[in-house]
Amino acid sequence: MIACFQRLRLLPRGALSNRLVPAIIACMVFLLCLAGSAALILHAGLAGFQQELAGRYTVELPADPKGPADPATIARVIDRLALDPAVLSAEPVSTGTMARLLAPWLGRDASLGDLPLPTLIDIAAVPGSTLDTAKLGAALQEVAAGATVAPAVTSLKEIGELAFAVELAALVVVLLIAACLVTVVIFATRAGLAAHLRLIEIVHQIGAFDRQIAGQFSRHFLLLGLAGGVLGFVLSGLLALAVIALAGDAQSPFLPAGTTLRSSLLPLLAVPVAVAMIAGATAELTVRRALRAQV
């Protein structure tokens, strides 16, 4: 009896749910993966940005009418910085780096020779230490008039809070989509139960257990969820990789490497499997509850 029931299809292959449910799930997974990709890429980008700039300081030597600071002044400033035990390294920012940093505002082909740009010296502090910028700036004033010292980024905390807010918003979107997915599976399962109610009553009366009937619905929707999940994941993955490729072409100093961004998306590989398991479990619970209500 059990073997015959297992070969019986309560939901035939031509059922409408076989076409609509995977399409709906694919759309939801597409949106879910887009939200997840945005959160993961943002997290990876800002984590790299914060790690790169934490413990970094900048010395600014103002330009005078004759041009930027002369090499002798720069050398004296670097020698003075070397005396501070909290300074790990100090290097002048090259003209090429300055051009890349100013490219978003001046354009890549802009000439910097006619601009009164200050001379910048990049300082890396010893890990775990903090520079006393006021004290160090006063010391540099003795070797270069007008020299100032400031953290490379003064608002790392604000950047972290912004990243957390965006990630929290992405998590809310993911939870809403998951709730919609569960709702779709519940309605589709109830529709299947209603369409095959007479057949289910017959096999139930001749000895089929609730778990056997629920198991058929569970396997059916698990496969539908897996199909829709894989389709939505592939489409969103292609779009995310295209965006990462465009970000790599921009060659922005504020963006991490493309390999870092691509590796940050690896957790999304679990999405199709998770969606399939949610769909299967939701269908089984819905059927068991409906069958218990009929007793």
N, C-alpha and C positions, 0 to 999 in steps of 0.2 A: 504494500500500500504506500509506504513512504517513498520507495523508488519511483512508483508511478506518479505520485504527486510532484516529485522533484522534476520530472520530465514535463509536467503540465505548465504551460505558460499562462499566467494570469494576466500579464500585460504583453500582448503580441508585438512582434517587431514593427508592424505597421501602425502602431498607436501614435496618436497625434503628439503625445508627450515626448516621443523619441526624437521629434524634430524641433519642437518649440523649447523644451526644457534645456537641451544643450546650448541652443542659441542664446537663451536668456542668461544662462550661467556664464557663457563665454563673454557676454557684454559686461556682466558684473565683475568677473575676474579681470577683464581688461581694465576697468576702472579701478579695481582694488590694487592691481599691480602698478598702475600708473601712480596712484597715491603712495604706495609703498616705495616705488622707485624714487619718487621725488624726495621722500623723507630720508631714504638711505643715501642718496647722492648728496643731499644737503648736509647730512650728518658727516659723511666722509670728507666733503669739501671743507666744512667749518672746523672739523677736528684737525685736519692737516694744516689749515690756516692758523688755528690757535697754537698748535704745536710748533709751527715754524716761527711765529712771532712772539711766543712766550719767552721772556728773557732776552729780548732784542731791544736795543736802544739805538737812537740816532743822534749823532752830533751834527749840528748845522753851523757852517761857517758862512756868514753872509757875504755876498758878492759886493765888490766896490766898483766905482766907475771904470777902473782899469781892467776889470774882469774878475774871474773867480780867484779864490785864494791860491797863493803861489805854493809850489811843492815844498819849500822850506817850512812854511807855516803848517802845512798838513803834516809834515814829518814831526814837527815839534808837538803837535796835538797828539799824534799817535804815540810818541814816546811818553808823554804825560799820562795817557790812558794806560799804558803798560805798567805804570807804577801802582795802579789800583788793583788790589788782590781779587776783587770781584769781577774784573774784566778778563774774559777768556781770550777774546781776539778783537781786533779793530782793523777794518779795511775800508779804504775810500770806495764810494759807490762810483762805478765806471760810467762813462758817458752813454754807453750802449744800454746799460740798465736804466739810467734816467730816461732815455728815449722810450724804452718799452713801458715804463711806468706812466709816462705822459702821453703815450700814444692814444689812449681812449679819449683824451680831451684835445690833443693837438693834431692827431693823425700820425700814421706811420711814416709819412714822408716829410714831416716837419723838421726844419733845421733849428737846432738848439744853440747854434753859435752866437746868434744875435740876441739871445734872451739872457737877462741878468739872473741866472740861476745860482743858488747857493751851492757850496760844496758840502756833500753829505758823507759822513763816515758811519759805517754800520758797525755796531758793537754787539758782540755776543757775550752775555754774562755767564759766569760759572753756574752750572745747573744747581738750582736750589737757592741761589743768592739773588738779592735785589740791590740795584745800584741806588745810591743816594744822589738823585739827579741834581738837587740844589747844590750840594757840596761839591760834586764833580764839576758842575757848570761854573761855579765860582773859581775852582782851580784852573779850568781851561781858559778863563778870562785873562789869566796872567800871561798866557802864551799866545792867545789869539783873541783880539778884541771882538766882542759881539758873539762869541761862541755860545751855543746853547745845547743842552742835553735833554732829551725827552724820550719816553717809551715809544717804540715803533707803533704800537696801537694802544690807545688809552682807554678803550671801551671793550676789552675782551669779555668782561662780565655781561655787558649789554648784548654783545653778539651771541654769547651762550644762551642768554634768556630768550633772544629772538629765535634761535635755533630750536630751543625746547618748545616754544609756542607753536612753531610750524610743525614740528614732529608730533606734538599733541593733537593738532588739527588733523594731520594725516591719520593718526590712530583713530580719531573719532570717525573719519570717513570710512576707514577699514571696518570698524565695528558696525556702522550703519549698513554697509554693503553686505556684511556677513548676516545681519538680521534680515535684510531683504532676501538673501539667498535661502535662509531657513524658511521664510514665509512662502517663497515660491515652491519649494519642495513640499511643504505641508499642503498647499492647495493642489499641487499636481498629484500628490499621493491620495488625497481625499477624492479627487476626480477619478483616479484609477479605481479606488474602492467602489465609488458609486457606479461606475460603468460596468464593473464585473461583480456586483454585489450578489447576484443570483448564483453565479458559479462559486464564489467564495463561501456562500452559505451551504452549498451542496458538499464541497470538499471538507468543510468544517464539520458537517453533520456526520459524514462517513469516517471521521477519525483524524483528520488533519489537525495538528496542534497550531496554536496561535503563532508560536515561534517559527514554524515552517512557512506559514503564509507571510508573516512579517519578513522572514528571510528572503523570500522571492522579491518582494518590493525593495528591500534593502539592497540586494545585489543589482537590481534593475537601475535604481537611482544612483548607486555608487558608480556604475559604468557611465551613466549619462553625465554625472558630475565630473568624472575623470575626463570624458571627451570634451565637455565644455570648458573645463579648467585648463586643459592642455592648449586648446585653441586660443582662449583668451590670453594665456601666458605667452604663447608664441607671438601673437600680435603686439602685445604690450612690450615684450622683449625687443622686438625689431625696432619699435619706435624709440625705446630708451637707448638702444645702441646707436641709433641715428643721431639722437641728441648729444650723446657722449662724443661721437665723431665730430659733430659740429663744434662742440666745446673745445676739442683738441685742436681743430683748425684755427680757432681764435687765438691760441698760444698766449693766453692771459696768464700773467704771473700770479694771479689770485686763485687759479684753478689747479687742483692736483692733476697728476698724470692720468691718462685715460685708463691705464691698467688698474689704478687704484679705484677709479669710479666703477669700472666693470666688475672688479672683485667685490665691491660693496653690494652688488645686486645678487650675489650667490644665495642669500637666505630666501629669495623669492622662488627658488627651485622647489621649495616645499609647498608652495601654494596649491598647485593642481592636486597633489595627494591630500592635502588638508581639506580642500573643497570637496573632493570625492568622499572622504570619510564623513564630513559633516552632512552631505546629502544622504549617504547611506544610513547613518545613525538617525537622522531626522525622519526619514521614511519609515524605518523600523519602529521607532517610538510612536509615530503617528498611527501606524497600522495596529500596533498592540493596544493603544489606548482606544481606538475605534472598535476593535473586536471585544475588548472588555466591556465597553458600553452596551454592546448588543446582548451580553449575557443576562 
